[in-house]
Amino acid sequence: MPSSLLELKGVRKDFRKGKNIVHALFPTDLEIMEGEILGLVGESGSGKSTLANIIVRLIPSDSGSIVFDGIKISGLGERAFKRYRRDIQMVFQDPYSSINPKKKIGYLLDECLRIHEKGMSREERERKVYESLDEVGLDISYAERYQESLSGGQRQRVAIALALILRPRLIVLDEPVSALDVSIEAQILNLLLDLRNRHNLTYLFISHDLNVVSYLSDRIAVMYKGSVVELAKAEELMSCIMHPYTEALFRASEDLEADKKEENVVSHGCPFASRCSKRKAICLDEKPLLMKVNDSHSVACWRAFDENSCNF
């Protein structure tokens, strides 16, 4: 039985815009098991990237706790947290902004080792740099190149190498293939699977595309407006969708975005109620909590326990 590597309990984040407060992330509980790929899917603005940035400590949470390998890391000072930075790495959606264009790729990879492996010799660092390039399908000549000379797929391979070189235990992948064409996307997804199997990595894989997430993930969490609304094993979710928002993502129709523009805010009820054709009266008045349907499937929907609720 795999053990828990990362556990979020009641993690919340609000942002202030002028006089208004935007609830980016409602109190969220989420667990990632060691060696698994947890997919996190939802539309733009659902809270996925906010959650990712909190995990890697790019932004602080307003409340809640984060436990990594049994140790509470939320609230740690920067010096105390430094030992965990190498264990939790991130690959961003846009490698253009995450890779320093003024430095050679080899320098950037070597810099990671200089910071975190102070006792490593120059020759050993060079060997590690070349190893990392090879693992992501790039030859050693790329160490002498700048990001401007690389294609989008090559840049993303470099971004993965930068995350991988410290041999982390958890890699957060925030929309890593959304800017790539379909053929390159497939290559990167297969590379990620190969690296996971080779190094027993744990991934939090974030995307707006449920089909991509289902291809890669062991379990899938669906987010909507700052809350997890459905969580299940990938094969179970795809065979028994229980939340209408997940169903809309699966259809991936243009109607979803059109509907989003016209939605009305439901102040007390389910945030998806105004877009849901299957809503009941209670959906407008009371927000459902994430409830267990069985040991591996949870959903935040008042229709979850109706007869024949799969796909409604």
N, C-alpha and C positions, 0 to 999 in steps of 0.2 A: 504494500500500500504506500503510494508516494506521500511524502510529508509536505506540509505547507511551507512554501518559501517566502511568500509575501502575503500579508493580511492587512486589509484596510478595514477600520471600524469607525463608522460615523464620520467619515471625512467629508468636510463641507467647504465650499468656497463661494464668496460673494464678491462682486466687483461694483464699485461706485461709478456711475456715469452722471456727472453733474449732481443734481439733487436726488437722482434715482438710484436704487440698488438693484443690480441684476443678479439673480440667483443662478450662478453658473453650474454649481454642483450642490444638490441637496445631500443631506447626510447619507453616505454611501458605504455599504459593507461589500467587500469583494475579497476573494481568496484565490491565489495562484499557487498551484501545486508544483513542486520541483520537477523539472523535466517536461512539463506540459506546454502546449501553445494555447493560450487563452485569447480568443478573438474578441475584440470590442468593436461593435458596429453601431452606426447611427448617422443621421444627417449632420451637415455642418451646423454647429451651434448646439449640439446635443450634450456637450460636456466632455467628450472623449479626450481632446487635447489638454483640457484643464486638468483632468485626472492624471494624464501622462506626465505633465509638467510638475505636478505635485509629487508624484512618485520619485522622479529624478531630481527633485529639489530645485527646480528652476523657479518655482513660485511656492510660497508657504500656504498651507491650508489654514482655514479660520478655526477649525475644531476637528476633533477626531484623532485617531492614532494610526500609525503605520508600523507594523512589526515585520522585520526582515530576519528570516532564519531564527526566530525565537527571541530576537532582540528588538526592543522598541527604539526605532531610529528617529521618529518624529520628535521634535524638541531638542535633539542633540545640537550642540554648538558646531560651528564649521570645522574646528580642529578634530573633534570627536567623530564627526561624520566622515572625515576624509578617508578613513579606512574602508568605508563602504562604497565610496565613489567608483572604485575599480570593479566592484561586484555588480553595480547597476549602471548600465550604459544605455544610450539612446541613439536611434537612427531616425533622422528627421525626414519629413516629406520632401523638402527642398534642399538637395545637396549643394546647390549654387550658393546658398547663404550659410550653410553649416561647414563648408570647407574654405579655409583661408586662401583666397586667390593669389596672394603675394608670396606664398611659400610652396616649395616643391612637395609632392606627395610623400616622398621619403622622409623629408624633414618633419612633416606633421605626424607621421607614424612614430618616428624616433622620439619626438617630443613627449608623446604619451609615456614612453618607457623612461625617459629622463626624469619625468615628474614622479612616477609611481614605482620605478625600479632603480633607485639611486645606487645600489650596489652592483648593477649590471655593467659589464665592460662594453666598450664601444663596438667591439667585434661581435659580441653576443647580441647587442641591440640591432646591429645591421642584419644579422642572421634572422632575428625575429621579424624585422621589417619585410624581408624578402619572403619569409614563410607566410606572413599575413597576406601579402599580395597574391601569392600563389594559391592560397586557400580560397580567395574570392575570384579566381580565374584571370588574374592579370600577371604578366611576366615582370621580371625585375626592372625592366627599362622604364616602367611607370613611376619608379621612385624618383626619376629625374624630370618628371613632367609636372606641369601646372594644371590646375583644374580647367582652365580655359581651353586646353587642347583635347579635352575628353568629351565623349558623348554623354548623354543623360544616363544611359545604363552603366557606363564606366564610372561616372561620378558616384552613382549609388553603390557600386561595388567598393569604391574607395571608402565611402561612408560606413559601409558594413565592416571593412577592414579596420577602420579607426575604432569602431566599437568592439571588435573582436580581439584586438591585439593584447589587451590586458586580461584576456580569458575571464570575462565576467560570468556571473551565474544567471543574471537576468538581463535581457535586452528588451527595451521598450521600442517598438517599431511604429512610428506615427505616420500613417499613410505612405509607406515607403515605395509603393509602386503606382500611386495614383497619377503621377506625371509621365509615366512611361507608356509606350505603345504596347499592344497586346502581346506581341512576340517577345519583346524584352521583358515585359511583366512576368511572363511564364518562366523565363530563365532565372529571374531574381527570386521568384517564389521557390523554384526547385533548388536554387543555391541555399536559401534559408533553411529548407527542410534538410538538406545534406549536412549543413553545419550544425543544426540542432542534433541530428543523429550522431554525428562524429564527436561532438564535445558535450553531449548531454545538457544542452542549453535550455533555458526557460525563456519563453517569449510572451510578451503582451503585444499582440498584433492588432493595430488599430486601422480601421477602414470604414468607408461609407458604403462599400460594396459587399453585400451579404454573400454573394456567390464566391468572391475571392476569399473571404474569411472562412467560409465553410470548407473550401478546398484545403486550407492550411491548418485549421484549428482542431484541437481535441474537444474544447468546450467553447461556447459562444455566449457572450453577454451582450444584450441589446440595450442601448441607451436612448432615452428620449427626454429632452428638456431637463437635463441634469440628474436623471434617475435611471437606474437599471430597471427595465420593465419586463425582461425575460432572460433567463439563464438556464442553459441545458447543454448536455453533450451535443456535439455538432450533428451526428447522425440522427439523434432523437429530435433535435430542433427542426431539422429539415423534413422529417417525416411527420412531425406533430407540432405545427406552429400554433401557439395558443393566444398570442397577443395580436390584435389587429394591426398594430404598427409594424410588427415583424413581418406580417403577411404583406403589407404594403412595400416594405423593403425588398422582400423576395420577388414581388412582381416587378420592382424597379421601373414602374411606369412613370411617364412624364406627368401623369395626373397627380402624383404624390407632391411634386414641387408646386404645381398649380394650386393644389388644395392647401398647401402650406401658406401660400400668400394670402389666402382668404380666411384663414382660421380665426376664430374668436377665442379670446382668453377665458378660460374657465378658472375662476379664482379659488374655488374650494374643491372641485372635483378632479377627475382624471384629466391630466393635461392634454390627452389625445382625444377627449370626448367630442370636441367640436368637429373633428375630422373623421370620426368613426361612425359608420352607417349602422353598426350593431349595438350602439350604446343603449343602456337602460337608464331609468330615472335616477338611480343611485349614482351613476357615473358622473352626473352633473353636480352632485352635491357632496360627494365624499371621495377623496383620493385613495385608491387601493394601495396597500403595501405589497411588497414582494413576498409571495406566499409559496410554500412548497406544495407542488402537485404530487411529486414522488421524490425519491432520494436524490435524483439527478436533474430534476426539472422544477424551476421556480418561475412564477409569473405574477406581475402586478396588474391584474385585470379582474373585474367583478364577474366576468363570464367564464373564468377559468374552470370552475367546478360544475358548469352546466353539462348536461349530457351531450356527448359527441362534440366536445368543445374544440378539438383539433381542427384548425383552419375555420372554425365556426361554421 
